[in-house]
Amino acid sequence: LAQELETEELIILTNVDCVYQNFNTPEQTPITSMTVAEAKELIARRQFEAGTMLPKIEAAISYLEAVPSGKVLITSMSCVKDAIKSKKGTIITA
């Protein structure tokens, strides 16, 4: 729907405050921003678990390939207010 409406921003809510590299490991680090190319590289490195974060990242890529001027915000409902102000969450751009 966001693609068809060509919205400026797509917000994807999940149960974590942002996207993480090495999720649930001692090396876990937050990803505050990334491009589609970086997201694809992280997918290739199997950084996103199928059935959890992977479908959200794939949706973000699909949206940004259709609306390259847009941006995607991934965050939790409890952090969305701060995420909209760029204080939390992960921003993905083309």
C-alpha positions, 0 to 999 in steps of 0.5 A: 500500500505504501508503494502504491500511495508513494508515501514519503515514509514507511514505518514498520513496527516490531518488538525491538527498538531497532535493527541489530547486527549479530542479534542476540549474540555478545557482538550485538550492535544497533544499526541506526541507518543503512542503505538498500545496498547495505541491507542486501549485503547483511541479508547475504551474510544471514544477519536477519532471521527468517520469520522475524526481521528478514521479512521487514527488511525485505519489505523495506527494500521492496518499498524503496526500490519502488519509491527511491525518494522515500525512507523506512523506519523500523522500531518498536511501538514503545520507541516510535515517538523517539524514532520519529525524532531520529532518536531511536530506530533504524532508518533505511534509504535507497 
